């Protein structure tokens, strides 16, 4: 079953490989700094997940979970993923990049300037995935 999830995640990443969602920034890096934010993206992604999206711009990263898993936002909104204090190493990976591996109390932010559904995964843990619906 885990292999099927990994295969599905790989297929989803392949399907959105040419899609963009906007800029991103990362904090919680070893030197305590934050990378600069960029903007961009030209097209939407594919559908993600099976649960209805929640209207929020905040996602919690826990051990093997994103909460909420699927969210919905307006164009131009910045979403922030925050690793829980007890979280082990995870990442937030979109087809056009992501957070890199991060641990407890880290954050990652991405601005979505394009309509569409943008799927993301933790590449370290099969089945740990979510989506951002931009309306």
Secondary structure, DSSP 8 states (H G I E B T S, - for coil): -HHHHHHHHHHHHHHTTT-----EEEE--TTS----------S------SS--EE-SEEEEETTEEESSEEEE-TTEEEEEEE-TT--SB--EETTEE--SB-TT-EEEEEE-S-EEEEEE-TTSTT-EEEEEE-
